[in-house]
């Protein structure tokens, strides 16, 4: 057994080195990912580029004094970063502390409540709307036709987007990670021929996007103000805002590993419904 000790020791040396590299790579990646698109990212890039150019210039031109100064700057560079980017670092740790499952659930609940509140207003005022929640399957290709928004979900913003005659009211909005990522999106229409003739463009787009992804779509009819919800290529029409709230909570914050159909069947048992239909059933 003792003859394997040197081999194990050497293996641990290589493994620990690989782990250190991996940890540093992950820290650098998430640090840069967190700073992406912010002013701090430009500041950091400017500092690094300036120091690199000065270091190359002093080495090439043999400036001894400047070389000594730059060596000292590189030594205090990490501390300088902490001081310069103190607000960003504080915000990063705050987000890390709030990324617990319970906090995520609360944020999701808040997003759903804001959407339902907006849908109630839109339904009462008969303003057409299509709101799509992204889940596991990404929709980057589908939302590329829209206008980037990247704003926190609020009922005021949703109501403003779908206000008649505004530039973004036509089309859909997409919600990802409790954020409205884009508006004025044109989703592909379903090609199903088994749908009711009463379904308009918004309802067919809602069914179409849920056929291609696992998203959940909420529709408000401009003609009647009726609320509908679509998932997995099927739709339930003319539901109340209370039932919409229960549907969204069950689909977006599932408490157990139930199937989509099971969730809807359980929720509709007391309402004499059999779950999702192909667009031909009204409540």
Secondary structure, DSSP 8 states (H G I E B T S, - for coil): -GGGHHHHHHHHHHHHHHHHHHHHHHHHHHHHHHHTTSHHHHHHHHHHHHHHHHHHHHHHHT-HHHHHHHHHHHHHHHHHHHHHTHHHHHHHHHHHHT-SHHHHHHHHHHHHHHHHHHHHHHHHTT--EEEEE--SS--HHHHTTSEEEEEE--HHHHHHHTSTTSTT-SSEEEEETTEEEEEEE-------SSS-TT--HHHHHHHHHHHHSS-EEEEE-TTT--EEEEETTEEEEEE-HHHHHHHHHHHHS-SS---HHHHHHHHHGGGT--S-BEEEEE-
